[in-house]
Amino acid sequence: MKRICLLLCTALAMSSCATIFCGSKTRVTFESAIDRPATLTIDGRRHTNVTFPYTTKIRRGFDETVVKAEAEGYTTETVIIYKSFNAVSVLNLCDVLGWGIDAATGALMKPEFRFYQIDFRPIEPAESAR
């Protein structure tokens, strides 16, 4: 009986399902119609000479991720990646420690989508004065 109790307690203490199965980062892909390199700034980290489609890892967590996209000759575009609840974390059931680990690593949340379209608009030359 002691072995079963010990095994059950160990299993509960060592599990944090969303962290184990999903990790603290996830891959997202950005797509755009432009054919020149761009610069993406994702939560303050610059990714230079980006060509599309571009796949990168972003952190999971409770805060949204802000992506600023810049390309020469185009206006700067901002994409906000909102997060939603990660259903895998439900596997923790009544394990409070597992919920805590998933919350601390950010694995409780996931991006709403895995693909994001960046619609660059060309910069219009200023109209000449009449």
N, C-alpha and C positions, 0 to 999 in steps of 0.2 A: 504494500500500500504506500509505503514511503517513497518507493521508486516512481510510482505513477504520479504521486503528488509533486515530487521533485522534477520529473520530466515535464509535467504540465506547467509548473511555475517557470522553468527554463524556457519553454516554448513561448510563453506569454511575454517574458522579459526580453527575449531576443528578436521579437517580430516587430517590424514596422513596414508593413506591406508596400505602401506606395514608394517609400525610399528604396526598398530592395528591388522592386519590379520596374519602377519608372525612373529612378534617379533624381538628382536635384537640378538637372538641366535637360532641355529638350530641343530637338531640331526643328527649325522653321525655315521655310524657303520664301525668298522674295523674288518677284517677277516684275519685269518692266518691258516696255516696248522700245526703249532707247537702245542704240547700238554702241554707245561710247561708255567708257569706264565712269563709275560714280564713286562717291564716298558715302558710306553709311556710318552714322554715329549711333550706337546702340547703348543706351544708358551710360553715356559718357565715354565709351570705348570706340575709337575710330577704326573703321575697316576701309582701307584705301584701295584704289584700282579694282573696284568690284565690277564684275560683268554679270549679267543676268542670264539665266536664273542663278541665284546665289543662296546657298544653304549654310546656315550657321547655327550654333547652339546658343540658347538664351537661358537665363536662370528662371527657374520656377519660383513662385513666391506669391505673396499676397498683393504686392504692388504691381501696377501695370508697367509694361516695358515701353519706353519711348524711343522710336527710331526716327532719326533725321536723315533724309536722303538729299544729297547735293550732286549736281552734275553741271558741268560748264555749259552755259547757254540755256539752262532750264531753271525754273523757280525751285526753291527749296521746299521739299514736301515733308510732312510729318505723318508718321503712322503710329498709332497707339495700339499696343497689343494688350487687350484685356484678358484677365485670367478667370477661369471658372473652376468649380470643385472637381477634383480628381476622384472618380468613383472607386478606384482601386483601393483607396485608403479605408473604405468601409470594411475591408477584410480584417482590419484590426479588431473589429467587434468591440469587446469590452476592455481591451487592453489600453489603459490610460497611458502607459509608457510609450506604446507604439504610436498613439495619436500625437503625443508630445514630440517624439522623434520626427514624425512626418511633418509636423508644424514647424519645427526648428529648421529642417532642411528645405522647406518650401514645397515638399512633394505633395502636400494636400491640394495644391492648385496646379492647373495646367493652362496653356494658352487656349483661347477659344478656337483658333484655327491653326493649321499647320502651314498654310500658304497665304501670302499677302501680295496684293498687286499694288505697285507704286506707279501712279499716273503722273509722270512729269509733264509740265506745261512749258512750252518754249517761252523765253523772255521776249516780250514784244518791244521793238525799238521805240523810243520815245517819238511821238509825233512831232514833226517840225512845226515851229511856230509860224503862224500865218502873218 
